[in-house]
Amino acid sequence: MSNYVRSAAFAASRVLAAQGLTVKRSHLSEVIAALLGYRTHAALSVEQADLKLDYHLDDAEILVLNLPMGERRGGAVGRVEDVQQRP
């Protein structure tokens, strides 16, 4: 997995935890993959592992986020039972 995705999922989980929310990192990774334009995190991982490609995500100088795609993916994985309010 890309270092960007791993780092972003970890940072997002910490920020959410500080707000009293628990979200699985796997779900955050799915949302981040969608923000990067991938349909699933698995699709991003397969592309990153393809050594035949000249460029990979870690080579990018600028990342352009696809907010609508990220929001749709977040809605798909962010069901109420997946985000739990801490007491």
N, C-alpha and C positions, 0 to 999 in steps of 0.2 A: 504494500500500500504506500501511496505517496506520503512523504514526510509532511506535506502541507495538510493533507486530510487528517492524518493522525494527530498532528499538533492542534489543528482547528477543533476537532472533536473533543480533545482533552480540555482545551481552553473553554469551549462552550459548556462542557459538563461542569466545570468548576464554577463558571459564572452562574449557571442555573442552580447549582447546589447552594451557592451563597444566597440565592433568592428563595431557598427552601423547596426547590423543585428537583425531582429525580428523573432523569431521562437516560435511557440506555445509550451508550456510546455508539453502538451499532446503528441505532436510529439516527443519531446525529451524523454519522458517516454517510448514511443514505441521503440525508438532506444536503450535506456538503457536496456529495457527488452530483446531485441534481443541480445545485447552484453552479457547478462547473460544466453543466451541459450534458451529463451522462444520465441515461435512463435509470441505471442502478449502480450501486457501489461495485457490484461484481463486474459490470461492463468496464468501469474505470480500471479495476484491478487487472483485468485481462489485457486491456490496452497497455497498461504500464509494464506488464510482464513481457510484452512482445518486443524482443530485441531487434527485430527486423525494421522497426520504425526508427526514423532518424531523430525524432524528438519525443520527449515525454513531459509529463506535467512538471516535474522538478526542473526542467530546462526553461520554463516560462519566465519571462521577465515581468510580464503584466498578466494579471488574472482578471477576466471580465466575468462577472457573475450574472447568471440567468435567474433573476429574482422570481418571475412567475413560475418557472419550473421548480425552484426550491420550495416555494410556498405550496405548490400542489403536492410535492413529495412529502413535505412536512405534515400536511393534512392527512396523507395516506398512512404515515407511520406514527403520527402524533395523536393517537386516540386518547381519550380521557383516562383510560386505565393505564396508559403508558407514562403519564405525567402525574406524579403523586405529590400532593401538598404535604410537607412535613409539619408536625405539630409545633 
